[in-house]
Amino acid sequence: MEYEKLKRLSPLLTQAISFQLMTSGFSGNRTYLVTTSSSEKLVLKLSNLKTYSNFKRKASIQQKLKDRGLLCSEVMEIGMNTELNCTYRIFTFIEGENARAAIHLLTNKEQYEIGRRAGEALSFMHTCPAPSHVTSWYERVMAKHERYVHAYRSSGVTFAQDQFVLDFIKSHADAVKARPNQFQHDDFHLGNIIIQEGEYAGVIDFDQSDWGDPVHDFYKLSLFSRENSIPFSAGQLDHYVSSQTTDDFWLLFSIYTAMSCFSSIVWTLSYDSEHVKDMVNRVERMLADHDYFHKLKPAWYSNWHHS
């Protein structure tokens, strides 16, 4: 895309000297790292026009959390552009490295500490209650689960003991009924965390954020963070579990991990189909971690605490 057109999107970009494509993203969004003539770095995200009101809402919540002290990007501007037929958003850039790429260079103790800080950030985000018009979490999550199961059944892809996992979810669904509607980051894993000089520096990418049960924010830990760093994952859980009063935490953690077995396969078939086998392997690893939900605490977490 012509950079001159990008520079015309906003006065914030007129002094831009380079646009570096960071990721094309799975959702059709394009993300650029912009450097200006005064060496300031900005993040520019482009998405389709239809996303404007949704992202405007999400940006205002992100900015509120930032103003209350959350380490995350500042939302500098959000607008629509008819010439490029897009919604554009401009954020400050958090200096540092993506944690998924860099965490293995740190000691176990440092990884664990970053996990604790991440757990703290998550607890803080979860203090933000949903607006009153948001419908019950239970109804939304169960309807979504049913849709994913339906798509999974017609996909031709299967994993071992899938019916057993479905029965586990069904027999414990009542635990989800009374769960609150709070802010969820909904994409919280090492790929969306920045570390700088061996320390936690902030969380990025609020595009998926939603309202619902805070414990649901842990399924990406089961899916992704745990395979990148067990010390980080243990730290995130330890901070959270010690600071929360959720009696059913491990049961809920297991229910949402179980649901993600279906949703993640369906999602991968739609958006990243050449990696379906990898996702099925990941699902089978999660099931082994939980001994097919005979264990609510995953084996890696218990082993970390006994080692």
PLY file of the C-alpha trace (Angstrom):
ply
format ascii 1.0
element vertex 307
property float x
property float y
property float z
element edge 306
property int vertex1
property int vertex2
end_header
0.00 0.00 0.00
1.16 3.52 -0.79
2.68 5.09 2.29
1.66 8.57 1.16
-1.96 7.51 1.59
-1.27 6.20 5.07
0.38 9.51 6.02
-2.83 11.32 5.09
-4.91 9.29 7.53
-4.09 11.53 10.47
-2.02 14.57 11.50
-0.21 12.15 13.85
1.21 10.39 10.78
2.29 13.35 8.62
5.81 13.19 10.08
6.12 9.43 9.49
9.37 8.34 7.85
8.70 4.59 7.78
5.83 2.10 7.92
6.93 -1.41 8.79
4.27 -4.14 8.38
4.28 -6.00 11.72
1.56 -8.56 11.15
-1.26 -9.08 8.76
-3.28 -10.74 11.54
-5.87 -13.48 11.10
-8.81 -11.12 11.07
-7.85 -9.18 7.95
-6.37 -6.37 10.07
-3.04 -4.88 9.07
-0.66 -3.57 11.70
2.24 -1.21 11.03
5.04 0.02 13.22
5.40 3.70 12.31
8.54 5.73 12.98
8.28 9.51 12.82
10.99 12.05 12.03
11.35 12.77 15.77
12.07 9.01 16.31
8.73 8.48 18.01
7.23 5.04 17.42
3.52 4.48 16.89
1.38 1.47 16.06
-1.15 1.86 13.23
-3.90 -0.72 12.85
-6.17 -0.86 9.81
-9.39 -2.87 9.71
-12.57 -2.72 7.69
-15.07 0.13 8.09
-17.65 -2.08 9.81
-15.36 -2.50 12.83
-15.44 1.21 13.72
-18.11 1.31 16.43
-16.95 -1.97 17.99
-13.30 -0.85 18.15
-14.31 2.63 19.31
-16.04 1.03 22.32
-13.06 -1.23 23.02
-10.62 1.67 22.70
-12.48 3.71 25.29
-12.33 0.84 27.81
-8.63 0.26 27.07
-7.97 3.98 27.61
-9.89 3.93 30.93
-7.77 0.99 32.12
-4.61 2.79 30.96
-5.66 5.94 32.85
-6.20 3.83 35.98
-2.64 2.53 35.76
-2.71 -0.59 33.58
0.52 -1.06 31.60
-0.80 -1.03 28.04
-0.73 1.17 24.93
-2.30 4.61 24.91
-5.09 4.94 22.33
-4.13 8.12 20.46
-6.75 8.22 17.74
-9.45 6.16 16.09
-11.20 7.16 12.89
-12.68 6.14 9.56
-11.20 6.81 6.16
-13.25 6.50 2.99
-10.29 6.79 0.59
-8.73 3.62 2.04
-12.13 2.23 2.99
-10.97 1.40 6.50
-11.14 2.03 10.21
-7.76 3.16 11.49
-6.41 3.20 15.04
-3.19 4.73 16.31
-1.56 3.57 19.55
1.64 4.33 21.41
4.31 1.65 21.01
5.51 -0.27 24.10
9.28 -0.68 23.90
10.56 -4.21 24.43
10.26 -7.69 22.95
7.29 -9.92 22.35
7.28 -12.32 25.31
6.54 -15.40 23.21
9.75 -14.84 21.26
11.96 -13.73 24.15
10.83 -15.43 27.37
12.97 -18.57 26.89
16.10 -16.38 27.16
15.28 -15.68 30.84
15.79 -17.77 33.97
12.87 -19.78 35.37
12.69 -17.33 38.28
12.42 -14.33 35.91
9.80 -16.13 33.79
7.78 -16.91 36.93
7.99 -13.28 38.09
6.76 -12.01 34.70
3.88 -14.49 35.05
2.99 -13.07 38.46
2.98 -9.54 37.04
0.78 -10.73 34.17
-1.62 -12.31 36.69
-1.72 -9.00 38.53
-2.55 -7.12 35.31
-5.30 -9.63 34.57
-6.82 -9.26 38.06
-6.78 -5.51 37.57
-8.57 -5.68 34.19
-11.16 -8.00 35.69
-12.27 -5.36 38.21
-14.09 -3.52 35.42
-17.81 -4.52 35.40
-19.87 -4.93 32.23
-22.46 -2.31 31.26
-25.95 -3.29 32.42
-27.23 -4.05 28.90
-24.81 -6.99 28.45
-26.73 -10.27 28.56
-25.90 -13.12 30.94
-22.51 -14.74 30.47
-23.97 -18.23 30.90
-26.39 -17.82 27.99
-23.74 -16.35 25.71
-20.98 -18.86 26.48
-23.27 -21.89 26.22
-24.78 -20.73 22.91
-21.29 -20.14 21.52
-20.14 -23.56 22.76
-23.13 -25.25 21.05
-22.27 -23.49 17.78
-18.66 -24.63 17.98
-19.64 -28.21 18.81
-22.01 -28.24 15.83
-19.25 -26.95 13.53
-16.76 -29.43 15.04
-19.11 -32.37 14.40
-19.48 -31.45 10.74
-15.78 -30.69 10.24
-14.50 -34.25 9.88
-11.67 -33.47 12.34
-11.75 -35.37 15.64
-9.70 -35.83 18.79
-9.63 -38.77 21.19
-12.48 -39.07 23.70
-14.30 -35.99 22.44
-17.65 -37.30 23.70
-16.20 -37.76 27.18
-15.05 -34.11 27.14
-18.53 -32.96 26.02
-20.10 -34.93 28.88
-17.70 -33.31 31.34
-18.76 -29.82 30.19
-22.45 -30.72 30.28
-22.36 -32.27 33.73
-20.65 -29.20 35.24
-22.35 -26.42 33.25
-24.25 -25.28 36.35
-21.00 -23.91 37.77
-21.02 -21.32 34.98
-24.55 -20.07 35.76
-23.77 -17.66 38.56
-20.57 -16.25 37.08
-20.20 -12.48 36.82
-19.93 -10.25 33.76
-16.58 -8.48 34.01
-14.09 -7.17 31.47
-12.21 -9.94 29.63
-9.08 -9.30 27.57
-9.95 -12.56 25.77
-6.60 -12.99 24.03
-4.29 -13.02 27.02
-1.17 -15.09 26.32
2.58 -14.61 25.84
2.15 -13.46 22.24
0.31 -10.36 23.53
2.68 -9.52 26.37
5.75 -7.28 26.07
8.86 -7.75 28.19
11.70 -5.29 28.52
15.08 -6.09 30.04
13.72 -9.23 31.64
10.65 -7.60 33.16
6.94 -7.38 32.39
6.31 -4.20 30.38
2.65 -4.42 29.38
-0.19 -6.11 27.52
-1.26 -5.38 23.93
-4.08 -6.22 21.51
-7.49 -5.62 23.06
-9.25 -6.41 19.76
-10.99 -9.53 21.10
-11.96 -8.01 24.46
-15.39 -8.83 25.79
-17.53 -9.16 28.93
-17.99 -12.31 31.00
-16.41 -14.65 33.53
-12.84 -13.54 34.37
-11.74 -17.19 34.66
-12.45 -17.59 30.93
-9.36 -15.44 30.32
-7.21 -18.44 31.28
-8.01 -20.78 28.41
-5.28 -19.22 26.24
-2.84 -20.09 29.02
-3.81 -23.77 28.62
-3.63 -23.54 24.83
-0.53 -21.40 24.25
1.37 -19.90 27.21
1.93 -23.27 28.87
3.78 -24.59 25.82
6.03 -21.51 25.72
6.79 -21.25 29.44
5.59 -23.34 32.37
7.20 -20.97 34.94
5.34 -17.99 33.43
2.05 -19.91 33.38
2.49 -21.08 36.98
3.26 -17.50 38.06
0.16 -16.14 36.32
-2.04 -18.75 38.00
-0.41 -18.39 41.42
-0.95 -14.66 41.59
-4.51 -14.96 40.43
-5.54 -17.89 42.60
-4.03 -16.30 45.71
-5.79 -12.98 45.15
-9.24 -14.24 44.11
-12.11 -15.66 46.09
-13.55 -17.91 43.38
-14.30 -21.22 45.12
-14.77 -23.05 41.85
-11.67 -21.64 40.13
-10.14 -24.97 39.06
-13.47 -26.42 37.95
-14.20 -23.30 35.85
-10.63 -23.30 34.52
-11.18 -26.91 33.39
-14.61 -26.24 31.85
-13.26 -23.37 29.71
-10.16 -25.39 28.78
-12.51 -28.22 27.72
-14.66 -25.86 25.64
-11.57 -24.51 23.90
-10.79 -28.01 22.58
-13.72 -27.56 20.18
-13.54 -23.82 19.49
-9.81 -23.82 18.76
-10.11 -26.61 16.18
-13.04 -24.88 14.45
-11.20 -21.53 14.52
-8.05 -23.09 13.05
-10.05 -24.74 10.24
-11.47 -21.32 9.33
-8.42 -19.08 9.67
-5.25 -21.16 9.65
-6.18 -24.43 8.00
-2.64 -25.67 7.30
-2.08 -25.88 11.08
-5.07 -28.04 11.98
-2.84 -31.01 12.87
-0.81 -28.81 15.23
-3.99 -27.64 16.93
-5.29 -31.20 17.35
-1.92 -32.10 18.94
-2.25 -29.11 21.24
-5.78 -30.16 22.24
-4.58 -33.70 22.97
-1.75 -32.29 25.08
-4.26 -30.24 27.12
-6.37 -33.33 27.62
-3.31 -35.26 28.79
-2.43 -32.34 31.13
-5.83 -32.81 32.78
-6.03 -36.60 32.41
-9.26 -36.03 30.44
-10.55 -33.80 33.28
-10.21 -36.43 35.96
-7.77 -33.78 37.22
-8.93 -30.18 37.50
-5.42 -28.88 38.12
-3.22 -29.62 35.10
-0.29 -31.99 35.72
2.35 -29.42 34.70
1.07 -27.02 37.37
1.09 -29.64 40.14
4.56 -30.83 39.04
5.90 -27.25 39.06
4.81 -26.92 42.70
6.32 -30.26 43.68
9.62 -29.77 41.94
0 1
1 2
2 3
3 4
4 5
5 6
6 7
7 8
8 9
9 10
10 11
11 12
12 13
13 14
14 15
15 16
16 17
17 18
18 19
19 20
20 21
21 22
22 23
23 24
24 25
25 26
26 27
27 28
28 29
29 30
30 31
31 32
32 33
33 34
34 35
35 36
36 37
37 38
38 39
39 40
40 41
41 42
42 43
43 44
44 45
45 46
46 47
47 48
48 49
49 50
50 51
51 52
52 53
53 54
54 55
55 56
56 57
57 58
58 59
59 60
60 61
61 62
62 63
63 64
64 65
65 66
66 67
67 68
68 69
69 70
70 71
71 72
72 73
73 74
74 75
75 76
76 77
77 78
78 79
79 80
80 81
81 82
82 83
83 84
84 85
85 86
86 87
87 88
88 89
89 90
90 91
91 92
92 93
93 94
94 95
95 96
96 97
97 98
98 99
99 100
100 101
101 102
102 103
103 104
104 105
105 106
106 107
107 108
108 109
109 110
110 111
111 112
112 113
113 114
114 115
115 116
116 117
117 118
118 119
119 120
120 121
121 122
122 123
123 124
124 125
125 126
126 127
127 128
128 129
129 130
130 131
131 132
132 133
133 134
134 135
135 136
136 137
137 138
138 139
139 140
140 141
141 142
142 143
143 144
144 145
145 146
146 147
147 148
148 149
149 150
150 151
151 152
152 153
153 154
154 155
155 156
156 157
157 158
158 159
159 160
160 161
161 162
162 163
163 164
164 165
165 166
166 167
167 168
168 169
169 170
170 171
171 172
172 173
173 174
174 175
175 176
176 177
177 178
178 179
179 180
180 181
181 182
182 183
183 184
184 185
185 186
186 187
187 188
188 189
189 190
190 191
191 192
192 193
193 194
194 195
195 196
196 197
197 198
198 199
199 200
200 201
201 202
202 203
203 204
204 205
205 206
206 207
207 208
208 209
209 210
210 211
211 212
212 213
213 214
214 215
215 216
216 217
217 218
218 219
219 220
220 221
221 222
222 223
223 224
224 225
225 226
226 227
227 228
228 229
229 230
230 231
231 232
232 233
233 234
234 235
235 236
236 237
237 238
238 239
239 240
240 241
241 242
242 243
243 244
244 245
245 246
246 247
247 248
248 249
249 250
250 251
251 252
252 253
253 254
254 255
255 256
256 257
257 258
258 259
259 260
260 261
261 262
262 263
263 264
264 265
265 266
266 267
267 268
268 269
269 270
270 271
271 272
272 273
273 274
274 275
275 276
276 277
277 278
278 279
279 280
280 281
281 282
282 283
283 284
284 285
285 286
286 287
287 288
288 289
289 290
290 291
291 292
292 293
293 294
294 295
295 296
296 297
297 298
298 299
299 300
300 301
301 302
302 303
303 304
304 305
305 306
